[in-house]
Amino acid sequence: MRTEDMLKILHQYREDAIVIPGRGGNHWIKMSTKPERDLAFRGTAMGGRSSFALGLALARPDEKIILLDSEGDILMGLGALATIADKRPSNLYHFILDNECYATTGGQPVPNAKKIRYDLLAQGAGYPSSHAFDELDDFSSNIEAILNEPGPVFVSAKVEPENVNEPIATRRRWQTRSNEQVIVDFKNALGPRAA
Ligand SMILES: Cc1ncc(C[n+]2csc(CCOP(=O)(O)OP(=O)(O)O)c2C)c(N)n1
């Protein structure tokens, strides 16, 4: 499926969730109607997004957190799956956009790209619920129910690669705000957690 099409469907069910858009962010920020609830950061290190999402989910159990992770990031920090399963944040919805390659750096294949089953890795780590989708129709029919399951929920979605080949230094960034501004907007939108 195309990332943009999949995210359009997800967006219909977002409601007030906080979204960490990861590497599909270029599509997400164009459709999002709640940018102050999007944590779209620049220049992130691979492997850290899921742990960041876990910390946020634990800090704000009153908020639903949707993480749009990627398979390269997951492989960089597989241990995070066990930690998330152990902490069992009921408000965390962990999606990965699996394009079978490192698209941001030109499309090099990830190891064992065609055979690895990320949904089974998550299940084996102890996620109480884990799903995999290859087809948009199937994703579309199930997404509402999935977002009503208690978390942590894992959803692996096969998407087409959108390889980027320009040198990183000369690329135009899709993020429209600085990381500092993202945090300021986010804090203002959420306010302090109720005691
Ligand atoms: C620790 C670390 N190593 C390398 C990079 C450089 N880098 C940025 S994106 C990327 C590929 C990411 O692949 P994936 O997570 O599968 O997402 P995709 O680009 O395919 O959407 C790489 C190697 C990085 N950001 N962090």
The ligand as an SDF file (V2000), in Angstrom:
LIG
                    3D

 26 27  0  0  0  0  0  0  0  0999 V2000
   21.5420    5.7150   14.6440 C   0  0  0  0  0  0  0  0  0  0  0  0
   21.3420    6.2190   13.2390 C   0  0  0  0  0  0  0  0  0  0  0  0
   22.0490    5.6770   12.2380 N   0  0  0  0  0  0  0  0  0  0  0  0
   21.8820    6.1440   10.9670 C   0  0  0  0  0  0  0  0  0  0  0  0
   21.0220    7.1690   10.7070 C   0  0  0  0  0  0  0  0  0  0  0  0
   20.8720    7.7040    9.2810 C   0  0  0  0  0  0  0  0  0  0  0  0
   19.5640    7.3440    8.7620 N   0  0  0  0  0  0  0  0  0  0  0  0
   18.5220    8.2270    8.7980 C   0  0  0  0  0  0  0  0  0  0  0  0
   17.1390    7.5620    8.2190 S   0  0  0  0  0  0  0  0  0  0  0  0
   17.8860    6.0990    7.8610 C   0  0  0  0  0  0  0  0  0  0  0  0
   17.0890    4.9650    7.2660 C   0  0  0  0  0  0  0  0  0  0  0  0
   15.8350    4.6950    8.0600 C   0  0  0  0  0  0  0  0  0  0  0  0
   15.2100    3.5220    7.5540 O   0  0  0  0  0  0  0  0  0  0  0  0
   13.7720    3.1220    8.0700 P   0  0  0  0  0  0  0  0  0  0  0  0
   13.6950    3.2570    9.5450 O   0  0  0  0  0  0  0  0  0  0  0  0
   13.4550    1.7910    7.5030 O   0  0  0  0  0  0  0  0  0  0  0  0
   12.8220    4.2370    7.4680 O   0  0  0  0  0  0  0  0  0  0  0  0
   12.6750    4.6810    5.9330 P   0  0  0  0  0  0  0  0  0  0  0  0
   13.7750    5.6430    5.6680 O   0  0  0  0  0  0  0  0  0  0  0  0
   12.7550    3.4410    5.0980 O   0  0  0  0  0  0  0  0  0  0  0  0
   11.3410    5.3250    5.8570 O   0  0  0  0  0  0  0  0  0  0  0  0
   19.2400    6.1330    8.1930 C   0  0  0  0  0  0  0  0  0  0  0  0
   20.1880    5.0200    7.9880 C   0  0  0  0  0  0  0  0  0  0  0  0
   20.3060    7.7120   11.8120 C   0  0  0  0  0  0  0  0  0  0  0  0
   19.4170    8.7030   11.6760 N   0  0  0  0  0  0  0  0  0  0  0  0
   20.4790    7.2120   13.0600 N   0  0  0  0  0  0  0  0  0  0  0  0
  1  2  1  0
  2  3  1  0
  2 26  2  0
  3  4  2  0
  4  5  1  0
  5  6  1  0
  5 24  2  0
  6  7  1  0
  7  8  2  0
  7 22  1  0
  8  9  1  0
  9 10  1  0
 10 11  1  0
 10 22  2  0
 11 12  1  0
 12 13  1  0
 13 14  1  0
 14 15  2  0
 14 16  1  0
 14 17  1  0
 17 18  1  0
 18 19  2  0
 18 20  1  0
 18 21  1  0
 22 23  1  0
 24 25  1  0
 24 26  1  0
M  CHG  1   7   1
M  END
$$$$
